């Protein structure tokens, strides 16, 4: 039978209003949507887009304070800059491609160059309010989903100059959204590190840095360091670096014009290349690059004219040059380090010696591992990874031009029944499934050698492509999906131990999650409610009336693929594995996974008592 042809006429061609286009294709403007469980979810991008404008004002010498409050879902950002010119307040938040940043003299090294940011916030908010105070006068306008709702006349004001923007993200777009304080605080601290002299407040708490990137490294170090942090500043560039006592990872914090480029880019690549060249020249030996960079922890910030990013969310820099008339990024970073880092090492002999010893140690360990690594890679190929353990997806984090890449997810499951249900229910475009066989090994205290010798660990590493760091990470979200019983909890703990022991940057950069699945299904003939806690179960029973059918899910394998679609689709609930700033990973692992200490026994017994009290209270 011939396939019916669709009509393609003049009526098929449509022009969308600016706000309708943003709402129809939000991924073009803010990346993924999400519910706030991930630091790159849309609600944080909305917050960032507004703060970026306030930061640009500070950089231009206007205003030294930014106040941020988030209460009951309403976000308010107040800066003390010049304020938006009053006659252009409405245009600046509702006319696409409108703004001052096309004038390179006014905003030479700004992040927001496309005239889109606050318009996207406006269009994706159920309520949006902008107020500008400028030279004793103020202008206020309010919008609902991008539509102008209130246009107040200009009037006198005795408030300090600046811009105040408030918004409530649209629940139709960001379903069940919630702000996680740790993610907001991390974002604000990054602004503080990059803008010494700026004071931020978050719900009344002050955030300020006096020492820039040195403070950033000190606050984010998760172990011991080999030598004191090297902190270097130049025109339009700042670097802080050290080596940790970890044997396995490179960790970078990179920024462009104040924007945290979580996916790196040309500036980070230039630093990695340049630091190798400078250190080789200093020690007068051609060490392998991997031996020089193993265990490095570094932050690099550059300021660039008219930066080019690889997406609207600006997570990866694509600019090859530092400006229209400037040198290449590689030359700029190398010339700076060749002078500043070389001088520092000549003046600080103890640091230089400690750095050199670390390189020699890394070289020795790499050579000891090299034979095992080759055998492990061969085993991974023979295991037919993509068929036997991994059901891969079509879109990956490395697909920079695909809007769906930030949704790329790998579920790590236990057993064939659970992996089978998820595999049948998943979105094959963005969701992959890795099936564990039994409980993984307790990796605490083991060396990297075990990753290659243990088939399960080796295949997980290969599936994620993280052997040499996160540059080639294939999935943005790594989700541990286990039963909500004792064995499932144990497997979660063992997997978290594996990642923290060998790939802590995967956790630190917000890629590791726990899948939340319902404990109960409560239903009658008309409605089904899935409950994730006993409180939700009681509420569902009250809502559905007398004698509803109640099912207690004991394991993931009991949930049918049709039902699983609800739990890994648009309503997915993910609990991020969050490391607090300054968390000492060796201490954490030692406490929870090391020898059975009295402190840990007391912790377990104390928490068991809490559970007992809850049960007794419920019975009473």
N, C-alpha and C positions, 0 to 999 in steps of 0.2 A: 504494500500500500504506500502510495507517495506521501512524503512528509508534507504536512500543511505549511505553506509559506506564510510568515507573519507580514502584516501590512507595514510598509516603511514609507511614510508620507511626510509632508510638512508638519503634520500634527505630532509626529514622533519626536520632533526636535523641540526640546524644552530649555528655557533659561531659568535657572533657579535664583531666587533672592539670596543675598550673601549669607544670611543666617540659616536659611534652609539648606544651603550647600554644606555649611559646617555641621549642621545636625545630621544630614544624610551621610556625610563622609568624615566623621570626626577623626578617624585614624590618620587622615592627611594632615591634621592640624595638631593633634595631641598624642599621637601614637595609639596605644590601646586604651580601653575604657577601664575595666576592672572595678573592684569594689573597695579598693584601698588596702588590700592585703599585700600588695607589692609596692616598693618605693617608686616604680615607674608607672604606676596606675594614673589614670587621667586626672583624678582630683588633685594630685600633687603637682601635675603639670599646670593645672589652672592656677594654683597658688604661686608656682614659680614664675609664670608669665607675668603676673602682676608685680611680684617682688623685683623681677629683673628691671622693670622700668624705674622703680625706686632706687635700685643700686646704680643705675646709669646716672641718676640725678646726683647721688653721692660722689661718684667718680668724677663728675664735672664740677665738684666743689660746692654742692648745694645740699645742705642738710646732713646731719651726722647721726641721725637716729631713725629707725624704722620699727614701728610697733605692729605686731601680729597677734591677733586673737582668733581662736576657734572655739565657739561655744554653741552647743546644740546644733551642729551642722552649718552654722553661719560663720563665714570667714571674713575678717576685716583686716585690711592692710592700710596703715597710715604712715606716710613719710612726711618729711619736713623740707622738701625741695622747693622748687620755684612754683609748683602747681601748674596744671595744664592751662594754657591760655584760655580765658573764660569763654570767649566766643567760639572755641573749637572743642569744648568738652564733649558734646554729643557726637561730633564727627569722629573724634579720636577713639571712641569705644564702639562705634556702630557703622563706620564706613571703611570697608576693606581697603588695604593699601594706603591708609592715611596715617601720617605720623611725622615727627621731626627727624627721624633717624635716617631719612634719605639724604639729609644734609650732613655730609661727612665732617664738616667743621663743627657742627653742634654736638654730634655724638661720634667721635672718630673711632673709638674702639668699643662699640656697643655690641651686645649679643642680639637684641631684637631688631633685625634690619628689614623685616618683611612687612611691617605694618599689619600684623595679623593677631598678635598675642591677646590683647584685652578684648578684641572682637570675638575671638573664640571663647574666651571666658564668659562674655556676655551671652552669646548664642547658646552656650551649654549650661546656663544657670537658669533655674526657675525664677529667681529674683536677683537683680543686679542693680547696685546703686553706686554712682560716682559723684564725688564732691571735690571741687577744686577751690582752694583758698589762695587768693593772690592779691597782694597789695591792698588789703582792707576790704576786699569784696569776695563773694562766694557764689558759686553756681552749682546746683544740684539737679541730677536727672536720675530717674529710675526706669528699669526695663523689666519685662517678663519674657523669658526665652527669646531675647533679642528685640522684642517689640517695645518701642518707647511707650511707657505707661504714665510717666509724670515728668513734666518739664517745668521746673520752678524758675521763676524770674530771678535774675541776678539781684543780689542784695548785699548790704554792708555786713561785715563780720570782723570781730576782734580776735579771731583765732589765728595762730601762726600760719604762715604760708605752707602749702603742701597739698598733697592729693590723698583722699580717703576713698578707698574702694571696698565695698562689701558685696558678698555674693553667697548664694546658696546653690550648690551644684544640683542639677536637675535629676531627680530620682527616676525619671523616665529614661534617662541616659545612663546614669551610674546607679544601677540597681543595688539596693541594700548597702550603699556605701558607708564607710566609716573611716575617720582619720586615725592613724596610729601615731601617737605622740613621738615615738622614737624616730620615725621617718621624718616627721616635720622638724624635730630638733636637729637631726643630722644635716638636713638641708640648710637650716639657719646657721649652724656652726660653720658649714663650708663657706657661706657668705661672709661670716665674721673672719675666718682665716685669711680670706682673699682680700679683705678690705680693712686693714688695721686702721683704727681710729673711728670705725663705725660701731655703734651700739645698736643691737637688736633686742627687742623684748618679745617673749612668747608667753602669752597669758600671764604677763606680769613678771616673768623670770628673765633676768638679764643675760645676754650672750655677747661676749666681747673677746677679742684676741689681740694681744700686744705683740706677739712674735710670729704671726703669719703661719707659714707652712711648717715651721718647727713645732708650733703648738699642735697643728693637725697630726703630725707623726706621733708626738708624745701622747696625744689623747687616743690614738687608734692602734698603738702598738699592742700586740697580743702576747708577746713573749719578751725574752731578754735580747739586748742588742750587743753587737760585737764591739762597737766603738761609738763615741758620742755622735749625735746627729750633726751632719754637715749642712749648714744653712747658708745659701748663697743668693745674693740679690743683684740684679742688674737692671738696665733700662728695658722695660717691657718683658722681663723674665725673672722668675723666682724659682729656686730649687731647694729641696731639703731631701737628704738621703742618708741611709745607714744600711747595715746588714744585720739581720736577726740571727739568732742561733738555730732557727729552723733549717732543715736540710733540703727543703724541697721547692719552695715557691718564690716567684717574683710577685711583688705587690706594688701597684701604682695607683696614685691619685692624680688625675690630670685635669687641667682646667684651661679654658680659653675665655678671656674677657669675663671671668667670673662664673662661667658656665661649667658645671661638673660634667666632663665628657666621659661618662661611664664606660663607653665602648672604645675609648682611646682616640686614635687618629694619627695624623701626620706629626703632630708635636710630640706625642708619646713615643712613636716609632723613632723620631729623630733623637730623642733623649736616650733611648735604649742603645742606639747605634753609637752615639757620641760618647757615652760614658765608657763603653768598651774601648774605643780608640784612645781616649785620654789616659785611662788606667794602663793600657798596654804600653803606651809611650812612657808613662811615669816609671813603671816597674821594669821597663826594657825587656819584655818577654811577650811573645805572641800567644798568650793563653787563649783557650777556646772562649767564645762569647758566653756560652752557657755557664762556664765556671766562674766568670766574672760577675754575672748577673744572678746566679742562684742565691736565694735568700735576701736579695735586695728589697728594701722597702723605701719607696721614693715618692715624692710629690713634685709635680712640675706645673707651673702656671705661666702662660704666655698671654700677651695682649697683641691682637692682630687687627689690622684695618680690614673692614669688609670681609669677615670670616665666611667661609663656605662650609656648611655642614651637610652631612649625607642624609639628613631627614629634618623635618620641621621641629622635632623634639630635641635636636642639637646634642645628641649623645656621642657623635663621632665627627671629628674635624676632618674635612677633606682638603682644606687649603694647602697648596704646595708652597706658597710664599707668605711672608708676614705682612705684606701690603702691596698695593699696586706698583710702588717704586722700590720695594724692599728686597732683601736677599731671600733665597729659598729657606724654607723652614729648617732643612738639614744644616745648611751653612750657619744660620742664625744660632741654633742651639749648640752646634759644635764649637763655633768661635767663642761663645760664652763659656762653655765648660773647659775648653782648652786653656783659657786664661784663668778663670776663677777657681775651678777645681784643682788644676795643676798647682796654682799658687798655694791653695789651702793645704794640699798634701805635703808640699815642700816645707811649709811652716809648722806643720803638726805631725812630727815624726812618729809619735806613738799611734796616732790614728792610721797613718799610712802603713805602719808595720802590721797592725791588727787586720786591716783590710787585705793586705798581701797574704797573711796567714790563712784568712778565710778562703781566699781564692785557691790556695794550695790544697786546703782541706776538701773543698768542693771538687777539685780535679781528681783527687784520690778516690773520693766516693763515687764519682761518675764512672771512672774506669773500672771500679769493682762491680758496678751495676751493668755495665755496657753489654756483657755477654748474656746476662739474665734478661735484659730488655729485648734483645734480638729474639731469644727463644720465646719470650712472652708474646711478641708481635706475631711470630709464626703460629703460635698456638691460637691466638685470636682469629687469625685467618682460617685455620683448620676447623675451628669451632663453628665456622659459617655464621658469624655473629648476627647478621641481619635476618637470618631465618630462625635460628635456634633460640636465641635469648631476647632478641630485640625486634619488636614490630615497629618499624620506623614510621615517621610522618613525612610529608612532602615538603613542608616549609620549615626552615631552620633559622636560628638567630643570626647566622652569618649571611642570610639573604637580605642584604641591607635595603634593597629597593622594594621589598614586599611588605605591605602594611601589616600583615599578619605575623611577622617574625617575632614580635614581642609576646605573642600568645603561644609561641612554640613551647611545648610541655612534654616532659618525660615522666611517666608514672613508673615508679619502682615498686613492684608488687610481690607479694608472697604467694607461692603456689600456683598451680595451673588453673584452678577454678576461678580465683579472683582475677588473674590476668586475662582469662578467657572472657569474663563478663565485661571488663573494661575495654578489651580489644574490640568486642562487638559493638559497644556503645560509643566509642570514641569518635572524634572528628579526625579522619585520616589525614587531613591537610596539616593540622597543627599539633596533634597529640600522638606521642609514641608510647610504647609499653615495654618495659624491661622486666622479665620474670626471674625472680630469685628462686634458688633451689635450697630450701631449708634455711637455717639461721646462718648469717654471715659470721666470719671470725671476729673476735674482739681484737681490734687493731691497736688498742692503747699500748704505747711503749714500744711498738714494733718499728722497724726501719722500712724505708721505701722498697726494699727488696721484696717484702711480702706482697706488695701490690702486683708485682710481676709474677710471683710464684703462685699466688692464689687465683684460681681461674675466675671466681666470681668478681673479685676486685679488679682484675685485669680487664674483664669484659665491660664492667661498668665504666672504668676509665676510658676504654676505647669507644664505647657508645657515646660518651660525653665529649670525647676528644680534648681532654684537659691534661694530658701527660705533661705538656710544657707550659701550662698556665691557661688563663681564660680567653686568650686571644681568639681561639678557634672553638669556643664553647658552642655546642650545636643547639642547646635548648635554653631558653631564658628562664624557664621554671622547671626545677627538679623536684618532683613531688613524691614523698614517701607515702605509699598507700597500703596500710596494713590493717589487720583486724583490730577492733577496739577491745582486745582482751590482753591477758598477761603476756602471752607469747608475742602478740602484735606489738605491744609496747616495748618488749625486749628487742625485737627486730629494729624498731625505730631508733632505739638508743644505740644499737650496734652500728647502724648506718650513719647516724650523726657522728659517732666516734670516728668512723672511717673518714668522713669528709673533714672533720676538724683536725684529725691527725695529719692527713696528707694534702688536703686541698682546702685549707681554712678560708682562702679568699672567695671560694664559691659561696660560703656562708656569709662572710663579711659583706659581700656585694649584693646580698639579698636575693639569692637564687634558690635557696632551699626552703621547702614547705612541707607541711603535714596535711594530707587530705582529710577533711572532716566529712564523715558519712553519717547518716541518721542512725540513731540507736533504736528508734521505734517508728512503726507505721500505724497511724490511727485512722480508721475509715468507716464510713457507713455507705449506704447505697448511692449517695449523691456526691460525696466529697472524700478526698484522701489528703491527709496531712502527715508530712514527714517531720519527725521531732529529733532534735540533736541533743536534748537533755531531758532530764526528768521533769523539769519545770515546763518545758514545751509540751511534754506528754500530757501533763495535768491540764494545761490550758486547752489543748486539742480536745481532750475528753469533755471539758466544760463547754466548748463551742459546739461539738457535734451531738451533744445530748446523751441520753442513757444508752448504755450497752453498745458502744461502738466496737468494732473488731480491732484488737490491739496485737501487733506483731513485734516481737523483740528480735532485731537482727543480731545474730551472734558472730557473723563473719561476712566478709565481702562476697564470698562465693555464694551466699544465700540470696544476694540481691540480683534479680534478673537483669539482663542487658537493657531491656526496655525501661526499667526503673533507674538503672545507672545513668541513663542519659540526662536525668534530672540533676544528678549530683556532680557530673563533670562537664556540664554545659554552661549556659549563661548564668545559672544560679550556683555555680561551684563555690564551695567554701574552703578556703585555704588558710591555714595558720602558719604565718611566717616564722622561721627559726631565726630569732634575733639575738645577736651578741651585743650587749651593752658596750658603750664606749669605754675603752680601757680594760675590757675583759681579758683576763690572763688565761689563754686557752690551755697551756700545760697544767695550771692549777685546777681548772675546771675538770679536765679529763682525769687528773690524778684523784680528785675528790669523788667523782662518780664512777670511774672505771678502774681505779687502782685497787690497792689492797683494802680489805674491809676494815676501815678505821672506826674508832669509837664515835667520832663526829658523824660519820655517815649512818651508823646504827641509830644514833640519837635522832638524826633527821628523819629516817624511815619510821621509827617508832612514833615520833611526834606527829607525822602526817597520818599514820594509821589511826592515831587517837582522834584526829580531826574527823576522819571518815566515820569512825565509830560514833562520835558525837552527832554527826549529821543523821546517821541511821537511827540512833536512839530518839532524836528529835522528831524524825519523820514518823516513827512508830507511835510516839506519844501523841 
